[in-house]
């Protein structure tokens, strides 16, 4: 299994879940109102008066063969809307219950 973590602009809202669902992935955990700032460029998303935008974050455990296609679909979305901000990471899950 692979873990996928996605941090994304709140404007994406349900679209990120829909990417998972398009690959038959049902399970995920989502956090809303997550602050942050990208490491390369873009504005901070802190939910403050100066920086009112916020992020959401999502975690999903997917079968190994789904990790690359899901990340590719997320990259396509990020490439299309660069100003919004989206980062996704995957790593191997060694054990789960």
Secondary structure as a PSIPRED ss2 file (coil, helix, strand):
# PSIPRED VFORMAT (PSIPRED V4.0)

   1 X C   1.000  0.000  0.000
   2 X E   0.000  0.000  1.000
   3 X E   0.000  0.000  1.000
   4 X E   0.000  0.000  1.000
   5 X E   0.000  0.000  1.000
   6 X E   0.000  0.000  1.000
   7 X E   0.000  0.000  1.000
   8 X E   0.000  0.000  1.000
   9 X E   0.000  0.000  1.000
  10 X H   0.000  1.000  0.000
  11 X H   0.000  1.000  0.000
  12 X H   0.000  1.000  0.000
  13 X C   1.000  0.000  0.000
  14 X C   1.000  0.000  0.000
  15 X H   0.000  1.000  0.000
  16 X H   0.000  1.000  0.000
  17 X H   0.000  1.000  0.000
  18 X H   0.000  1.000  0.000
  19 X H   0.000  1.000  0.000
  20 X H   0.000  1.000  0.000
  21 X H   0.000  1.000  0.000
  22 X H   0.000  1.000  0.000
  23 X C   1.000  0.000  0.000
  24 X C   1.000  0.000  0.000
  25 X C   1.000  0.000  0.000
  26 X C   1.000  0.000  0.000
  27 X C   1.000  0.000  0.000
  28 X C   1.000  0.000  0.000
  29 X E   0.000  0.000  1.000
  30 X E   0.000  0.000  1.000
  31 X E   0.000  0.000  1.000
  32 X E   0.000  0.000  1.000
  33 X E   0.000  0.000  1.000
  34 X E   0.000  0.000  1.000
  35 X C   1.000  0.000  0.000
  36 X E   0.000  0.000  1.000
  37 X C   1.000  0.000  0.000
  38 X C   1.000  0.000  0.000
  39 X C   1.000  0.000  0.000
  40 X C   1.000  0.000  0.000
  41 X C   1.000  0.000  0.000
  42 X C   1.000  0.000  0.000
  43 X C   1.000  0.000  0.000
  44 X C   1.000  0.000  0.000
  45 X E   0.000  0.000  1.000
  46 X C   1.000  0.000  0.000
  47 X C   1.000  0.000  0.000
  48 X C   1.000  0.000  0.000
  49 X C   1.000  0.000  0.000
  50 X C   1.000  0.000  0.000
  51 X C   1.000  0.000  0.000
  52 X C   1.000  0.000  0.000
  53 X C   1.000  0.000  0.000
  54 X C   1.000  0.000  0.000
  55 X E   0.000  0.000  1.000
  56 X E   0.000  0.000  1.000
  57 X E   0.000  0.000  1.000
  58 X E   0.000  0.000  1.000
  59 X E   0.000  0.000  1.000
  60 X E   0.000  0.000  1.000
  61 X E   0.000  0.000  1.000
  62 X E   0.000  0.000  1.000
  63 X C   1.000  0.000  0.000
  64 X H   0.000  1.000  0.000
  65 X H   0.000  1.000  0.000
  66 X H   0.000  1.000  0.000
  67 X H   0.000  1.000  0.000
  68 X H   0.000  1.000  0.000
  69 X H   0.000  1.000  0.000
  70 X H   0.000  1.000  0.000
  71 X H   0.000  1.000  0.000
  72 X H   0.000  1.000  0.000
  73 X H   0.000  1.000  0.000
  74 X H   0.000  1.000  0.000
  75 X H   0.000  1.000  0.000
  76 X H   0.000  1.000  0.000
  77 X H   0.000  1.000  0.000
  78 X H   0.000  1.000  0.000
  79 X H   0.000  1.000  0.000
  80 X H   0.000  1.000  0.000
  81 X C   1.000  0.000  0.000
  82 X C   1.000  0.000  0.000
  83 X C   1.000  0.000  0.000
  84 X C   1.000  0.000  0.000
  85 X C   1.000  0.000  0.000
  86 X E   0.000  0.000  1.000
  87 X E   0.000  0.000  1.000
  88 X E   0.000  0.000  1.000
  89 X E   0.000  0.000  1.000
  90 X E   0.000  0.000  1.000
  91 X E   0.000  0.000  1.000
  92 X E   0.000  0.000  1.000
  93 X C   1.000  0.000  0.000
  94 X C   1.000  0.000  0.000
  95 X C   1.000  0.000  0.000
  96 X C   1.000  0.000  0.000
  97 X C   1.000  0.000  0.000
